[in-house]
Amino acid sequence: MRYMILSDIHGSVTTLEQALNIYRKKECDMLLLLGDILNYGPRNGLPVGLDAPKVAAMLNSMAGDIVAVRGNCDSEVDQMLLDFHIMDTTSLVVDNGRRLLLTHGHIYNMECLPKGRYDAVFYGHTHLWLLEKKDGTVFCNTGSVTFPKGGNPQTLAIYDNGAVRMFDIEGRELGAIKL
């Protein structure tokens, strides 16, 4: 399976459309969403293309191919618009025996993990992408497709057959690492 992993859409239909173009071009099988899907959050400005109902409709059309977790800006009201579950803090995807932990990053991240063994930990929240291996675990902060910080580009990740690759929103590869 080939998974696209992204975080911090914050209701921007513009950046979601760009990310889904990469999803189709790279022939991904599933979309793993790491939270902050519809709400832009009080600390952010208004994103380009803010249209939470349209973002919900686009994602609902592929609900059977989505695994998602709750971000700090996601709420029960957001869940009412979505046809896939977003209210858990973590989710575990097992791919060919590899344990992939999904979380938003505001509770669990590289410095604080839930109990267990993971081959890779995917999170967002900081809007700063990161890809590194520590003590045998790959840590991937997918950054943000809408509000990157620290001079970073808009980013997302693709996991395929034991490798994680980071891309900017134009589809250019920024880095890669093997589990």
TIFI-628999 format. One line per field, with one value per residue: residue in one letter; chain; residue number from 1; y, z, x negated of N, C-alpha, C in turn. Coordinates in Angstrom, 3 decimals. Layout:
<rs>
rest <- a|...
kette <- A|...
nr <- NUM|...
nv <- Y|...
nw <- Z|...
nu <- X|...
cav <- Y|...
caw <- Z|...
cau <- X|...
cv <- Y|...
cw <- Z|...
cu <- X|...
</rs>
This chain:
<rs>
rest <- m|r|y|m|i|l|s|d|i|h|g|s|v|t|t|l|e|q|a|l|n|i|y|r|k|k|e|c|d|m|l|l|l|l|g|d|i|l|n|y|g|p|r|n|g|l|p|v|g|l|d|a|p|k|v|a|a|m|l|n|s|m|a|g|d|i|v|a|v|r|g|n|c|d|s|e|v|d|q|m|l|l|d|f|h|i|m|d|t|t|s|l|v|v|d|n|g|r|r|l|l|l|t|h|g|h|i|y|n|m|e|c|l|p|k|g|r|y|d|a|v|f|y|g|h|t|h|l|w|l|l|e|k|k|d|g|t|v|f|c|n|t|g|s|v|t|f|p|k|g|g|n|p|q|t|l|a|i|y|d|n|g|a|v|r|m|f|d|i|e|g|r|e|l|g|a|i|k|l
kette <- A|A|A|A|A|A|A|A|A|A|A|A|A|A|A|A|A|A|A|A|A|A|A|A|A|A|A|A|A|A|A|A|A|A|A|A|A|A|A|A|A|A|A|A|A|A|A|A|A|A|A|A|A|A|A|A|A|A|A|A|A|A|A|A|A|A|A|A|A|A|A|A|A|A|A|A|A|A|A|A|A|A|A|A|A|A|A|A|A|A|A|A|A|A|A|A|A|A|A|A|A|A|A|A|A|A|A|A|A|A|A|A|A|A|A|A|A|A|A|A|A|A|A|A|A|A|A|A|A|A|A|A|A|A|A|A|A|A|A|A|A|A|A|A|A|A|A|A|A|A|A|A|A|A|A|A|A|A|A|A|A|A|A|A|A|A|A|A|A|A|A|A|A|A|A|A|A|A|A
nr <- 1|2|3|4|5|6|7|8|9|10|11|12|13|14|15|16|17|18|19|20|21|22|23|24|25|26|27|28|29|30|31|32|33|34|35|36|37|38|39|40|41|42|43|44|45|46|47|48|49|50|51|52|53|54|55|56|57|58|59|60|61|62|63|64|65|66|67|68|69|70|71|72|73|74|75|76|77|78|79|80|81|82|83|84|85|86|87|88|89|90|91|92|93|94|95|96|97|98|99|100|101|102|103|104|105|106|107|108|109|110|111|112|113|114|115|116|117|118|119|120|121|122|123|124|125|126|127|128|129|130|131|132|133|134|135|136|137|138|139|140|141|142|143|144|145|146|147|148|149|150|151|152|153|154|155|156|157|158|159|160|161|162|163|164|165|166|167|168|169|170|171|172|173|174|175|176|177|178|179
nv <- -1.187|2.252|5.225|8.519|11.049|13.669|16.810|19.409|20.906|22.844|23.796|24.719|24.593|24.999|24.172|21.533|20.524|20.685|18.871|16.508|16.200|15.384|13.018|11.481|11.480|10.165|7.758|6.857|4.755|5.099|7.762|9.358|11.291|13.772|15.467|18.748|19.553|20.946|23.400|26.622|27.699|29.856|31.100|31.315|33.005|33.739|31.063|30.711|30.072|29.226|27.031|25.150|23.439|22.522|21.269|19.210|17.848|17.009|15.279|13.477|12.158|10.288|8.778|6.052|5.464|6.737|7.283|8.880|11.201|13.165|16.629|19.529|21.603|20.386|19.388|18.210|19.299|19.515|16.788|16.152|16.951|15.214|12.047|10.082|8.828|11.058|11.545|10.299|10.405|9.043|6.679|3.434|2.102|-0.818|-2.035|-4.463|-5.699|-3.566|-1.068|1.801|4.748|7.142|10.475|13.760|15.537|17.438|16.261|13.732|13.100|13.340|13.684|12.732|9.838|7.481|4.420|1.589|-0.067|1.284|1.486|3.693|7.086|9.354|12.731|16.126|19.353|21.323|22.613|22.503|20.707|17.521|14.868|12.102|9.515|7.866|5.997|3.648|4.175|5.823|9.207|11.392|14.511|15.930|18.569|21.347|21.568|23.914|26.127|26.576|26.961|28.842|29.470|27.268|25.185|24.343|21.152|17.512|13.957|10.751|7.372|4.303|0.951|0.641|2.992|6.501|9.453|12.912|15.638|18.747|20.976|21.210|18.822|18.175|16.252|16.367|14.993|11.727|8.600|5.372|2.840
nw <- 0.000|-0.672|1.029|1.472|3.656|5.514|7.232|9.052|7.314|7.690|6.665|4.043|0.842|-1.448|-0.959|-0.278|-2.706|-4.259|-2.853|-3.203|-5.926|-6.105|-4.673|-6.459|-8.707|-7.709|-7.299|-4.839|-2.272|0.140|2.340|4.996|7.607|9.766|11.528|12.428|10.341|9.267|10.668|10.911|13.085|15.895|16.137|13.660|10.481|8.024|5.823|2.366|0.134|2.013|2.868|4.491|4.308|1.643|1.694|3.452|1.868|-0.314|0.978|2.116|-0.122|-0.514|1.745|2.518|2.113|3.998|6.979|10.028|12.594|15.558|15.707|17.529|16.780|15.929|16.374|17.905|16.317|13.854|13.338|12.819|10.200|8.728|7.126|8.109|10.857|13.260|15.897|17.644|19.466|18.684|16.147|14.906|12.220|10.546|8.337|6.288|8.549|9.732|12.161|12.238|13.808|14.108|14.878|16.081|17.220|19.210|21.660|21.642|20.344|19.008|21.387|23.330|23.682|23.325|25.220|23.791|20.824|17.918|14.434|12.866|13.471|12.822|12.679|13.076|13.639|14.564|12.234|11.005|9.018|9.472|9.295|10.486|11.959|15.038|17.597|16.237|15.343|12.925|12.683|11.569|10.950|9.274|8.633|7.363|5.009|4.521|6.294|6.536|8.672|9.814|7.462|5.874|3.108|1.947|2.957|2.688|3.238|1.869|2.375|1.540|1.193|3.345|3.197|3.745|2.219|1.814|0.455|-1.290|-1.872|-4.558|-5.480|-5.465|-4.336|-1.062|0.812|2.056|3.795|5.092|6.871
nu <- -0.842|-0.401|-0.669|0.531|-0.369|0.824|1.068|2.709|4.529|6.405|8.889|8.505|9.430|7.994|5.272|5.798|6.793|4.443|2.808|4.305|4.069|1.392|1.672|3.226|1.516|-0.760|0.339|1.549|2.915|4.262|5.294|3.860|4.731|3.604|4.919|6.362|8.171|10.517|10.964|9.525|8.210|7.551|5.059|4.002|3.965|6.538|6.814|5.787|8.371|10.289|12.737|14.462|16.824|16.599|14.096|14.742|16.664|15.071|13.267|15.067|15.968|14.047|13.991|13.807|11.178|9.675|7.841|7.907|6.856|7.474|6.832|5.605|7.293|9.588|13.005|16.102|18.080|16.813|16.527|19.174|19.514|18.031|17.565|15.941|14.065|12.651|11.991|10.168|7.086|4.833|3.875|3.223|1.578|0.914|-1.358|-2.448|-3.601|-4.903|-4.702|-2.907|-2.492|-0.003|0.593|1.520|-0.336|-0.220|0.138|-1.194|-4.445|-7.774|-9.193|-7.485|-5.860|-3.142|-2.840|-4.417|-5.697|-6.997|-7.520|-7.494|-6.620|-4.184|-3.375|-2.102|-1.233|-3.253|-3.825|-6.233|-8.318|-9.886|-12.177|-13.555|-15.626|-15.570|-16.835|-16.074|-13.495|-11.547|-10.832|-8.439|-7.468|-4.995|-4.755|-2.936|-0.316|0.946|0.307|-2.726|-5.590|-8.490|-9.858|-9.614|-8.488|-5.140|-4.177|-4.037|-3.806|-4.763|-4.309|-5.659|-6.170|-8.080|-9.551|-9.796|-8.929|-9.354|-7.546|-7.144|-4.360|-4.245|-5.047|-7.723|-10.438|-11.726|-13.162|-14.125|-13.745|-14.505|-12.725
cav <- 0.000|3.553|6.145|9.927|11.512|15.120|17.421|20.850|21.462|24.053|24.259|25.289|23.750|25.228|23.287|20.149|20.157|20.458|17.623|15.377|16.010|14.559|11.718|10.753|11.339|9.167|6.541|6.450|3.890|5.614|9.085|9.392|12.694|13.941|16.470|20.135|19.344|21.946|24.675|27.271|27.977|31.278|31.664|31.424|33.901|33.010|30.422|30.878|29.048|28.717|26.505|23.905|22.498|21.902|20.339|18.035|17.118|16.358|14.162|12.493|11.362|9.224|8.397|4.663|5.380|7.683|7.068|10.215|11.442|14.498|17.671|20.453|22.476|19.569|19.302|17.401|19.954|19.084|15.386|16.096|17.203|14.229|10.668|9.206|9.138|11.911|11.957|9.639|11.097|8.246|5.515|2.589|1.432|-1.852|-2.281|-5.497|-5.912|-2.321|-0.349|3.232|5.503|8.419|11.385|15.137|16.132|18.328|15.430|12.797|13.538|12.707|13.766|12.111|8.800|6.515|3.148|0.698|-0.076|1.812|1.594|5.090|7.963|10.471|13.788|17.457|20.343|22.447|23.187|22.428|19.315|16.861|13.471|11.561|8.227|7.962|4.736|2.667|4.624|6.989|10.268|12.244|15.603|16.250|20.004|21.770|21.864|25.221|27.180|26.205|27.959|28.820|29.564|25.984|25.113|23.506|19.805|16.298|12.775|9.523|6.161|3.195|-0.186|0.848|4.257|7.737|10.542|14.219|16.408|20.035|20.955|21.124|17.450|17.988|15.501|17.136|14.092|10.354|7.777|4.003|2.338
caw <- 0.000|-0.693|1.832|1.596|5.018|5.612|8.453|9.131|6.132|8.227|5.889|2.746|-0.308|-2.421|-0.709|-0.346|-4.129|-4.683|-2.246|-3.829|-7.254|-5.868|-4.264|-7.686|-9.553|-7.096|-7.206|-3.448|-1.959|1.294|2.837|6.445|8.001|11.113|12.301|12.021|8.991|8.786|11.386|10.671|14.368|16.246|16.052|12.250|9.669|7.157|4.741|0.995|-0.233|3.176|2.519|5.251|3.759|0.415|2.125|3.979|0.742|-1.067|1.760|2.276|-1.349|-0.448|3.167|2.685|1.950|4.943|8.411|10.542|14.033|15.975|16.015|18.569|16.244|15.522|17.422|17.608|15.204|12.643|13.115|12.250|8.756|8.078|7.055|8.633|12.271|13.521|17.298|18.453|19.537|17.944|15.389|14.517|10.933|10.402|6.921|6.137|9.834|10.245|12.998|11.950|14.733|13.616|15.925|15.601|17.678|20.359|22.858|21.396|19.315|19.146|22.778|24.214|22.940|24.112|25.389|22.646|19.893|16.627|13.414|12.419|14.131|11.955|13.365|12.476|14.692|14.637|10.892|10.619|8.647|10.038|8.904|11.051|12.636|16.390|18.321|15.392|14.942|12.037|13.083|10.436|11.113|7.888|8.437|7.062|3.601|4.423|7.050|6.965|9.507|9.801|6.105|5.192|2.101|2.264|2.837|2.962|3.163|1.274|2.906|0.608|1.282|4.276|2.974|3.899|1.387|2.012|-0.770|-1.170|-2.473|-6.014|-5.798|-5.467|-3.176|-0.178|1.628|2.135|4.812|5.172|8.211
cau <- 0.000|-1.069|0.116|0.176|-0.143|0.764|1.569|2.930|5.194|7.042|10.038|8.132|9.737|6.917|4.135|6.255|6.825|3.057|2.347|4.996|3.458|0.208|2.216|3.588|0.326|-1.643|1.155|1.679|4.055|4.980|4.943|3.761|4.858|3.085|5.645|6.574|8.685|11.477|10.907|8.234|7.565|7.507|3.704|3.618|4.770|7.456|6.055|6.244|9.343|11.025|14.059|14.561|17.803|16.088|13.046|15.462|17.269|14.000|12.751|16.145|16.066|13.042|13.990|13.390|9.723|9.076|7.670|7.626|6.793|7.921|5.864|6.057|8.343|10.740|14.022|17.282|18.785|16.111|16.875|20.524|19.430|17.170|18.053|14.901|13.819|11.487|11.949|9.139|5.798|3.860|4.323|2.101|1.705|-0.109|-1.573|-3.477|-4.251|-5.488|-3.736|-2.936|-1.664|0.505|1.052|1.412|-1.589|-0.040|0.035|-2.290|-5.386|-9.080|-9.632|-6.501|-5.145|-2.369|-3.549|-4.365|-6.826|-6.576|-8.563|-7.449|-5.657|-3.809|-2.640|-2.152|-1.000|-4.200|-3.899|-7.647|-8.561|-11.052|-12.286|-14.793|-15.556|-16.096|-16.681|-15.418|-12.160|-11.512|-9.909|-8.092|-6.519|-4.650|-4.627|-1.568|-0.054|1.586|-0.374|-4.073|-6.272|-9.945|-10.385|-9.450|-7.427|-3.988|-4.722|-3.282|-4.674|-4.250|-4.913|-5.490|-7.074|-9.178|-10.255|-9.035|-9.456|-8.727|-7.342|-6.472|-3.018|-4.419|-5.414|-9.172|-10.905|-12.594|-13.968|-13.621|-14.377|-13.987|-12.453
cv <- 1.245|4.560|7.571|10.343|13.024|15.623|18.891|21.461|22.781|24.651|24.835|24.305|23.861|24.260|21.819|19.680|19.861|19.128|16.414|15.155|15.145|13.143|10.867|10.480|10.251|7.841|5.988|5.646|4.428|6.978|9.039|10.853|12.850|15.128|17.881|20.193|20.520|23.336|25.315|27.690|29.453|31.908|31.839|32.509|33.077|32.375|30.768|29.745|28.457|28.318|25.136|22.961|21.804|20.923|19.059|17.205|16.365|15.130|13.080|11.610|10.221|8.665|6.974|4.459|6.268|7.084|8.422|10.224|12.894|15.406|18.603|21.426|21.705|19.408|18.387|17.985|19.566|17.649|15.247|16.282|16.084|12.821|9.648|9.724|9.974|12.152|11.243|10.401|10.367|7.176|4.742|1.917|0.414|-2.209|-3.256|-5.690|-4.678|-1.522|1.156|3.941|6.832|9.229|12.806|15.790|17.036|17.570|14.487|13.293|12.859|12.696|13.032|11.128|7.980|5.212|2.281|0.789|0.352|1.846|3.019|5.819|9.157|11.468|15.102|18.487|21.536|23.209|23.274|20.982|18.821|15.410|12.954|10.236|8.363|6.653|3.714|3.028|5.830|7.952|11.184|13.263|16.088|17.743|20.364|22.041|23.270|26.344|26.752|27.340|27.853|28.887|28.269|26.067|24.321|22.064|18.708|15.138|11.652|8.365|5.034|2.160|0.090|2.108|5.424|8.790|11.805|14.955|17.789|19.950|20.941|19.719|17.195|17.266|16.312|16.255|12.712|9.611|6.401|3.645|1.293
cw <- 0.000|-0.007|1.664|3.008|5.020|6.846|8.212|7.818|6.498|7.302|4.526|1.613|-1.364|-2.193|-0.702|-1.799|-4.637|-4.131|-2.905|-5.265|-7.134|-5.492|-5.495|-8.563|-9.033|-6.866|-5.785|-3.250|-0.821|1.688|4.358|6.871|9.469|11.850|11.759|10.568|8.493|9.396|11.200|11.950|14.639|16.150|14.623|11.589|8.865|6.028|3.375|0.702|0.939|2.760|3.175|4.701|2.480|0.733|2.632|2.841|-0.061|-0.323|1.949|1.042|-1.385|0.972|3.406|2.591|2.945|6.342|8.959|12.062|14.303|16.229|17.064|18.080|15.817|16.689|16.994|16.446|13.879|12.308|12.480|10.737|7.998|8.176|7.464|10.022|12.448|15.007|18.175|18.367|18.762|17.134|15.003|13.200|10.872|8.923|6.775|7.419|10.435|10.957|12.823|12.899|14.106|14.806|15.415|16.011|18.883|21.683|22.723|20.224|19.588|20.602|23.746|23.412|23.857|24.213|24.157|21.822|18.536|15.677|12.878|13.187|13.213|12.762|12.622|13.590|14.667|13.328|10.390|10.260|9.197|9.589|9.432|11.757|13.991|17.106|17.541|14.932|14.026|12.561|11.895|10.869|9.700|7.621|8.202|5.573|3.438|5.072|7.470|7.771|9.306|8.414|5.321|4.105|2.658|1.985|3.175|2.811|2.426|1.869|1.931|0.853|2.146|4.070|3.137|3.053|1.653|0.680|-0.428|-1.959|-4.004|-6.450|-5.868|-4.193|-2.388|0.667|1.658|3.203|4.803|6.637|8.580
cu <- -0.883|-0.138|-0.391|0.545|-0.241|1.461|1.855|3.420|5.876|8.100|9.724|8.409|8.629|5.761|4.561|6.303|5.415|2.538|3.006|4.534|2.208|0.639|2.544|2.363|-0.615|-0.920|1.204|2.956|4.903|4.430|4.978|3.711|4.508|3.695|5.580|7.037|9.522|11.294|9.538|7.525|7.399|6.122|3.237|4.449|5.763|6.660|6.631|7.217|10.097|12.435|14.221|15.626|17.318|14.955|13.703|16.042|16.207|13.481|13.814|16.281|15.055|12.926|13.512|11.896|8.977|8.999|7.240|7.567|7.180|6.728|6.423|7.121|9.592|11.701|15.163|18.075|18.137|16.493|18.253|20.524|18.728|17.733|16.998|14.550|12.553|11.234|10.912|7.818|4.712|4.578|3.077|2.444|0.572|-0.183|-2.733|-4.286|-4.889|-4.396|-3.912|-1.966|-1.294|0.987|0.895|0.105|-1.440|-0.077|-1.157|-3.126|-6.727|-9.558|-8.707|-5.661|-4.252|-3.165|-3.367|-5.625|-6.300|-7.769|-8.643|-6.361|-5.438|-2.997|-2.805|-2.223|-1.948|-4.300|-5.341|-7.959|-9.891|-11.022|-13.621|-14.533|-16.249|-15.802|-15.861|-14.015|-12.291|-10.455|-9.705|-7.052|-6.237|-4.546|-3.172|-1.425|0.512|0.789|-1.786|-4.710|-7.775|-10.560|-10.287|-8.394|-6.242|-4.400|-3.715|-4.246|-3.966|-5.045|-4.617|-6.579|-8.308|-9.983|-9.290|-9.721|-8.659|-8.677|-6.831|-5.167|-3.070|-4.825|-6.912|-9.603|-11.920|-13.517|-13.340|-14.409|-13.724|-13.755|-13.488
</rs>
